[in-house]
């Protein structure tokens, strides 16, 4: 049974989530404020955290930062009433794995929980991904190119992992939004393009091909041929 920590100050939502997820085979521990939630996150053996951003004693992003510092690979799904794309991207860039806006259905919440638990399981089973001179350590969230560490932000690393796991496949912008940011496609945002450009600057443009009108494909670039003299 997966053990989930819910940090949420609304007693009605706590009750709905506890009963709904409990009835679907999950174990749920609840905390009504940030102080209790951060302490339980530190002490308990957890599989996932559900975190409200608007807590009475402290902002949810500060709680998220503490969880990430103590348990960097623990999946966190943010639950909040803030539904604009900027708030979603801000929460995800702060380290959340997914974002669900209130009000939500328990069925959708359970599906997202199962998806994040599957992703965490895959990370544990496949700790290292290699693409030519590039190695991506999924567990350590570290990339090494030609023997040198590549400085990547958390979201750039998540994008690189998504590409490396789907090497050779064309991923659309909507698929990348779902895989990396956990949000539906937003025609008014160019966040995917911005992060792809940043990733290319750091690992080299040859690893990420643009497939015009469709999306992007991760490949191993051909090694440069050195010129030979007469």
C-alpha positions as CSV (number, residue, x, y, z in Angstrom):
1,X,0.0,0.0,0.0
2,X,1.4,3.4,-1.0
3,X,1.6,5.8,1.9
4,X,0.5,9.4,1.0
5,X,0.9,12.5,3.2
6,X,-1.9,15.2,2.6
7,X,-1.0,18.7,3.8
8,X,-4.3,20.6,3.6
9,X,-6.0,23.1,6.0
10,X,-9.5,22.6,4.7
11,X,-11.2,19.8,6.8
12,X,-13.7,19.0,4.1
13,X,-11.0,18.4,1.5
14,X,-9.0,16.4,3.9
15,X,-12.0,14.2,4.6
16,X,-12.8,13.8,0.8
17,X,-9.3,12.9,-0.1
18,X,-8.7,10.6,2.8
19,X,-11.9,8.6,2.2
20,X,-11.5,8.7,-1.6
21,X,-7.9,7.6,-1.8
22,X,-8.3,5.2,1.1
23,X,-11.1,3.5,-0.8
24,X,-8.8,3.1,-3.7
25,X,-6.1,1.3,-1.8
26,X,-3.9,4.1,-0.6
27,X,-2.9,4.9,3.0
28,X,-3.4,8.6,3.8
29,X,-1.9,10.6,6.7
30,X,-3.2,14.2,7.1
31,X,-1.7,17.4,8.4
32,X,-3.7,20.6,8.8
33,X,-0.8,23.1,8.7
34,X,2.7,23.6,7.3
35,X,4.5,23.0,10.6
36,X,2.9,19.6,11.1
37,X,3.2,18.7,7.5
38,X,7.0,19.4,7.2
39,X,7.6,17.4,10.4
40,X,5.6,14.4,9.1
41,X,7.3,14.6,5.7
42,X,10.6,14.4,7.5
43,X,9.8,11.6,9.9
44,X,7.5,9.2,7.9
45,X,8.4,6.7,5.2
46,X,6.3,8.2,2.4
47,X,5.6,7.4,-1.3
48,X,4.0,10.8,-2.2
49,X,2.9,14.1,-0.8
50,X,-0.2,16.1,-1.7
51,X,0.5,19.7,-0.8
52,X,-1.9,22.7,-0.6
53,X,-0.1,26.0,-1.5
54,X,-2.3,28.2,0.7
55,X,-1.7,27.1,4.2
56,X,-2.5,29.2,7.3
57,X,0.9,29.3,8.9
58,X,3.3,29.2,6.0
59,X,3.3,29.3,2.2
60,X,3.2,25.9,0.4
61,X,6.2,26.7,-1.7
62,X,8.3,27.1,1.4
63,X,7.1,23.7,2.6
64,X,7.9,22.3,-0.9
65,X,11.5,23.6,-0.6
66,X,12.0,21.9,2.7
67,X,10.7,18.6,1.4
68,X,12.9,18.8,-1.7
69,X,16.0,19.6,0.5
70,X,15.3,16.6,2.8
71,X,13.9,14.1,0.3
72,X,14.7,15.3,-3.3
73,X,13.1,12.3,-5.0
74,X,9.8,12.2,-3.0
75,X,7.0,12.9,-5.5
76,X,4.9,16.0,-4.7
77,X,1.5,16.9,-6.2
78,X,0.4,20.5,-5.5
79,X,-3.3,21.1,-4.8
80,X,-4.4,24.7,-5.0
81,X,-7.1,27.1,-6.0
82,X,-4.6,29.1,-8.1
83,X,-5.4,28.1,-11.6
84,X,-3.6,30.4,-14.0
85,X,-0.7,29.0,-16.1
86,X,1.9,31.3,-14.4
87,X,1.0,29.9,-11.0
88,X,1.2,26.4,-12.3
89,X,4.6,26.9,-13.9
90,X,5.8,28.6,-10.8
91,X,4.9,25.7,-8.6
92,X,6.3,23.1,-10.9
93,X,9.6,25.1,-11.3
94,X,9.8,25.2,-7.5
95,X,10.0,21.4,-7.6
96,X,6.4,20.0,-7.7
97,X,5.9,17.0,-9.9
98,X,2.3,17.7,-10.8
99,X,-0.4,20.4,-10.2
100,X,-4.1,19.9,-9.6
101,X,-6.5,22.8,-9.4
102,X,-9.4,22.9,-6.9
103,X,-12.1,21.8,-7.2
104,X,-11.0,18.4,-8.5
105,X,-12.4,14.9,-8.8
106,X,-11.0,12.2,-6.7
107,X,-10.8,9.9,-9.8
108,X,-8.5,12.4,-11.5
109,X,-6.5,12.8,-8.3
110,X,-6.1,9.1,-7.9
111,X,-5.0,8.8,-11.6
112,X,-2.4,11.5,-11.2
113,X,-1.1,9.8,-8.0
114,X,-0.8,6.5,-9.8
115,X,1.1,8.1,-12.7
116,X,3.6,9.8,-10.3
117,X,4.1,6.6,-8.4
118,X,4.8,4.7,-11.7
119,X,7.2,7.4,-12.7
120,X,9.0,7.2,-9.4
121,X,9.2,3.4,-9.8
122,X,10.7,3.7,-13.3
123,X,13.3,6.2,-11.9
124,X,14.4,3.6,-9.3
125,X,14.6,0.8,-11.9
126,X,16.5,2.9,-14.5
127,X,18.9,5.1,-12.6
128,X,21.2,5.9,-15.6
129,X,20.4,6.7,-19.2
130,X,23.2,7.0,-21.7
131,X,23.2,8.7,-25.1
132,X,26.7,8.7,-26.6
133,X,28.9,11.1,-24.6
134,X,25.9,12.1,-22.4
135,X,24.9,10.2,-19.2
136,X,21.8,11.1,-17.3
137,X,21.6,9.8,-13.7
138,X,17.9,9.8,-12.9
139,X,18.2,9.1,-9.2
140,X,20.9,11.7,-8.6
141,X,19.3,14.2,-11.0
142,X,22.7,14.8,-12.6
143,X,23.9,14.9,-16.2
144,X,27.5,14.3,-17.3
145,X,28.7,15.2,-20.8
146,X,32.2,14.1,-21.9
147,X,33.1,13.4,-18.3
148,X,32.0,16.8,-17.1
149,X,28.9,17.6,-15.0
150,X,26.3,19.8,-16.8
151,X,24.7,22.4,-14.6
152,X,20.9,22.1,-15.1
153,X,17.9,23.5,-13.3
154,X,15.4,21.0,-11.9
155,X,13.0,21.6,-14.8
156,X,15.8,21.4,-17.4
157,X,16.8,18.0,-15.9
158,X,13.2,16.8,-16.0
159,X,13.0,17.8,-19.6
160,X,16.3,16.0,-20.4
161,X,15.0,12.8,-18.6
162,X,11.8,12.9,-20.6
163,X,13.8,13.2,-23.8
164,X,16.3,10.5,-22.8
165,X,13.6,8.0,-21.8
166,X,11.9,8.5,-25.2
167,X,15.0,8.6,-27.4
168,X,14.3,8.5,-31.1
169,X,10.6,9.3,-30.6
170,X,9.0,12.5,-31.7
171,X,7.4,14.2,-28.6
172,X,4.8,16.9,-29.3
173,X,4.7,20.2,-27.3
174,X,1.5,18.9,-25.5
175,X,3.2,15.6,-24.6
176,X,6.2,17.5,-23.1
177,X,4.0,19.7,-21.1
178,X,2.3,16.7,-19.7
179,X,5.5,14.7,-19.1
180,X,7.6,17.6,-17.6
181,X,5.1,20.1,-16.2
182,X,2.1,17.9,-15.7
183,X,-0.2,20.5,-17.2
184,X,-2.4,20.5,-20.3
185,X,-1.3,22.3,-23.5
186,X,-1.6,26.1,-23.3
187,X,-1.5,27.8,-26.7
188,X,-0.5,31.1,-25.1
189,X,2.7,29.8,-23.4
190,X,6.1,29.1,-25.0
191,X,7.5,27.5,-21.9
192,X,8.5,24.3,-23.8
193,X,10.3,26.3,-26.5
194,X,12.2,28.3,-23.9
195,X,13.3,25.2,-22.0
196,X,14.3,23.3,-25.1
197,X,16.5,26.3,-26.1
198,X,18.1,26.4,-22.7
199,X,18.8,22.7,-22.7
200,X,20.4,22.9,-26.2
201,X,22.7,25.6,-25.0
202,X,23.9,23.4,-22.2
203,X,24.2,20.0,-23.8
204,X,24.6,20.9,-27.4
205,X,22.0,21.5,-30.1
206,X,22.7,18.2,-31.8
207,X,20.9,16.2,-29.1
208,X,17.4,17.7,-29.7
209,X,16.1,17.8,-33.2
210,X,13.1,19.9,-34.2
211,X,10.5,18.0,-36.3
212,X,8.7,20.8,-38.0
213,X,5.0,21.0,-37.2
214,X,5.1,18.1,-34.8
215,X,7.6,18.5,-31.9
216,X,11.1,17.4,-30.9
217,X,13.1,14.2,-31.1
218,X,16.1,13.3,-28.9
219,X,19.0,11.7,-30.8
220,X,22.7,11.0,-30.4
221,X,24.5,13.5,-32.6
222,X,27.1,12.1,-35.0
223,X,30.6,12.7,-33.7
224,X,32.5,15.5,-35.5
225,X,35.0,14.1,-38.0
226,X,38.5,15.5,-37.6
227,X,40.2,16.6,-40.8
228,X,43.0,14.5,-42.1
229,X,46.1,15.9,-43.7
230,X,47.6,14.8,-47.0
